[in-house]
């Protein structure tokens, strides 16, 4: 037998180890959240407040800052009007406000898309432009609005999500898509490519009845 050369190709695939505590739509009732789950990162998908005042947002940040997570990320929802076009100064170093922007934490690429009242008023113009900015390479997508047809059904049976967002998510295939907005549709929906989570804390009566969802990456 003639000795030959054996060529072995080893492909290293990086795996992430990160735990995320995810919540959305606390509507000013964040201080009623007790026994928060342990995790590396806390993510809030908007509607931090009820009336969208600076005082409410300041109170939310003062609650968020001391929480025991390595990183804390939040975006704005349609109730958080004072953040439309605003820049937040003086955030703790490990708190990150994403507004059509992203951050990379320990190799995990996270992108945030807010939903303001102005987006809803000009739904066909403003929101699709923001959705188009979502990078092709995104591991965790945070949006306040759900994608059309996924955890977006209102109490009246209507799908309230964005069709443009649904198409973009299908094209980019993030590992997780985290959102809120439709209180009565809280839950988890898995597909082979993406896990969708509606993390609303309050129900349709604005009662804080749900717990944060814990995600392992």
N, C-alpha and C positions, 0 to 999 in steps of 0.2 A: 504494500500500500504506500502510495506516495504521499508524504506529508504535505499538507496544504496550509495556507494561511487562513485563519479564521478571523473574519471581521465582524465585530459586534458593535452595534450602534446603540448607545444609551441615550434616551431622551428624558431630560429632567423637566417635569411639569410642576411649576410652583403651585403650592396650595396655600390658601390664606387661613389663618386661625384668628377669627374675630367674632365676638359676640355683640350683637346690637339690640338695644332695647328701643322699640319703636312705638311712638304714639302720635296722635294728631287730634285736632279739634278739642282742645281743653276749654276754650272760650272763657278764660279768666278763672277757671276752677283748678288751676295747677296746684295750688296749695292744699287742695283736698286729696291730692295723690299721696297716699301713704304706702310704706313698704315697697318702694320702687325696686324692680328686679335688678340683680347684679348683672353687669355687662361691661364691655370695654368702651362702647360708644353709645350715646343716647342721641336719637334722631327724632325731631318733631316736625311734622309736615304741614304746619300752619293752622290758622285760626287760633292763635295764641290768646286773643282778646275777644271781647264782645263788641265794644264800640270803636275799636281801632284808635284809641287815644295814646299819646306818648306816655301818660302815667301808667296805663295798663301794660304797655310793652316794657317799660322800665321795671315794673313789678315782676313781670315774667323773667326778665334777665337776672334780677336779684335773686329769684328762686333758683334759676337754672345754674348760675355760676358756682355755688358751693356744692352742687351735687357730685357724688363720688364716681365720676366717670373720667376716663383718660381724655376723651374728646366729647364735646356736645355740639350738635349741629341742628340748626333750625332754618325754616323758610317761612315765607308769609302766605297767609290765606286771604280770602276776599273780605274777611272781617278786620284785617290788619291794615287799614287804609293809610295810617300815618307812615308806614314803611314804603309806600309807593314813591319811588324816586329818591328815597332817603339812604344815607350812609350811616351806619351805626358806629360810633366811636367809643373807645374805652372798654371794649369787650375783654373779658379774661382771655389769656393767651390760648387756652384750650377750648374756647367757644367760637364757633364759626357760623356766620350768617351767609347763606348762599342765596343769591338772587341772579338767576340765569348765569350761574358760575359753578365752579367745581373745586374739589380738593382731593388730594391723594393722601390717604392715611395708611401707613404700613402696607403699601402696595395696592390698596383697594381704592379704585377710582369712583368718586361719588359726585353726582351732579344734581343741582337743585333748581326747580322751575316753580316760581310762585304763581299765585292766581290773585290778581287784584280786581276790585270792582270795575276799574277801567277796562280790564281784559274782557269781563263779562259783557259790558256794554258794547264793546267793539270786537265781539267774539270772532268774526270772520277776518279781521285785520291784524289785531295785536297778538292774539294767542298763537296762531300758526307760526308767526315769525319767531317767537320765543322757542317753540318746539323744535324748529329747524336747527337751533343752535346746539341741541343735545349731541354730544360727541359720539362718534361711532364706537369708540372704546369706552364703555361705561359699565362698571360692575354693579353699582347701586344707583338707581334713579329715584329721586324724591320729587314728587309733584303734589301740589294741593289737589288738583283736579284728577279724577280717575280717568283711565282710558275707556272709551265707549264699549259697553257690553260686559265689562268686568267689574264686579263689586261696585256698581254705579246705579243700581235701581232704587228709585225713591219709593216712599210709602204709597205713592199713587201708581206705581208700576211702570214709570217711565225711566228709560236709560238716560242719565244726566252727564255721562262722560264725553270726552272729546274724541271725535273720529280721527282728527289729525294726530293726536297723541297716540292713539291705538296703532296707527300705521307706522309712526316713528319707532315705537317700542318693538313692533314686529320686525322692523329693519335692523335696529341696533341690538336687540336681544340682550338687555342687561340681565344679570343673574337675579336681581331683585328689583321690583318696582314698588315703591312705598308711597302711599297717598292717603287722602281722607275725603273731606268735603261732604260726602253723602253719609250722614250719621247712621241711617238704618241699614247700611250695607256693610257694616264692619265684618271683617273676616279674612280668610286666606284662600287663594285660588292658585293652583300649581299647573304649569304646563311643562313640557319637556325642556323648554329653553329658559323660561322666566317664572319666578314665583311672585305673585301679586299679593300685596297686603294692604287692606283698608284698615287703618289703625285708629279710627275715631274713638275717642274716650266717651264723649257724651252721646246719648241717644237722640231720637227725634224730638224729645221733650227737653233737651239740654240738661239731662241728668247724667252725672259721671258714673256710668254703670260698668264700663269695660276696663280691662287691664291692659297695660302695654304688652305688645307682642315681642317675644324674644326670638332672635334670628341668629343662627350659627352659620358663619361663612368659613 
